[in-house]
Amino acid sequence: MADIFKSHGKINLSLDIVGIRDDGYHLISSVMAETELCDIITVSLEKSDKFENEIVLTCNVPYIPCNEKNSAYKAAQIMLELSGKHNVKVVIDVDKRLPVAGGLGGSSTNGATVIKALNSMLECNFDADKLREISVKIGADVPFFIEGGIALAEGIGEKITKINTDYSALLLIAKNGKGANSKNIYAQFDATEEKNPFTTEKMLAALKSSTGVAECLGNMLTPVTEKIQPSIINLKKTMKNNGALGAEMSGSGSSVYGIFDNIRTCEKAYGAVKALYPDADVFITRIKNE
């Protein structure tokens, strides 16, 4: 019998680059917020005919690798090994609905979802600390999705502090064209002399009072990605011109989100974005904060 799980995306309400490690990884201070927009992952366990553990992964997006390069596959490998079970076949299907390479954490959330699913299905019953420890082995953003909600991410993204806030918001998310190459974006950021100001402290203060959040949005990588994909500028402008309280790029791009205070205005902005970029991926969703 298969179990079905929602694999939620995220946006960066703030993204400050605060340093760089000796190994080249950038240190961040970022407020991340989980979204209702999600992929759908189906997981089932079967007996393996190969007398060994095996993983079968499928995905509706043909160019996504369904092997050891995939975070969901990696998560299944680790959980199978830690479970101590034998002759188990894990069958995973990923229905991608989050834009690929859009800065919404699609790969990371898939890995986290499989970790949590198999923790129960394989009867591992690891606690939250153990799950976070496992998640770091898959990717820097994966620990955030073990927690979910709204949180402060530090280090290379693996240090997560849950933020106690009742803030939620209506979102319009849009991605036009190809996704951004994170490695390239960070390299160009390093070569840039003038950088956007830090915004995380202001965002934390705004979330504490649940006021003025949209005015505190910030992402230090935005100017770099905008030079490669000018549509980011146009998406932000279109959202703001059509009632967004604020608009910003998520992650290293290239998705842009706008925050709205009512559905009619959000739907109007949706239409304006679609008129500007008919082939863009555009979604109305909310920040998930439970």
Number of C-alpha atoms within 10 A of each C-alpha: 6 12 12 13 18 16 28 26 27 29 26 27 27 28 29 22 23 14 14 14 10 6 6 10 14 16 17 22 22 30 28 28 27 27 24 19 23 23 21 18 23 18 21 16 17 14 14 15 11 10 11 12 18 20 19 14 20 18 15 11 13 8 7 14 14 20 14 14 10 17 27 26 24 21 23 25 17 16 21 23 11 13 15 9 14 14 14 19 20 22 18 24 18 20 17 19 18 24 26 19 20 26 26 31 25 24 24 26 29 28 27 30 25 23 27 21 21 22 20 11 14 17 11 16 14 14 9 13 11 10 19 22 12 20 27 17 15 21 19 18 25 28 28 30 28 21 17 23 24 31 23 24 24 20 19 19 21 21 18 23 14 15 17 12 17 13 20 20 18 20 25 24 29 26 28 23 15 15 17 20 15 18 11 12 18 19 12 13 19 15 9 11 6 8 15 13 12 18 20 22 14 17 23 21 14 18 20 15 12 14 13 15 22 19 14 20 22 27 25 21 24 24 20 21 25 16 11 12 18 12 20 26 17 16 27 20 17 19 29 17 12 19 18 24 16 20 26 27 35 26 27 26 27 29 30 28 26 29 26 25 13 13 14 11 15 23 16 14 24 21 15 17 27 16 11 14 18 12 12 17 17 21 18 18 17 19 21 20 17 11
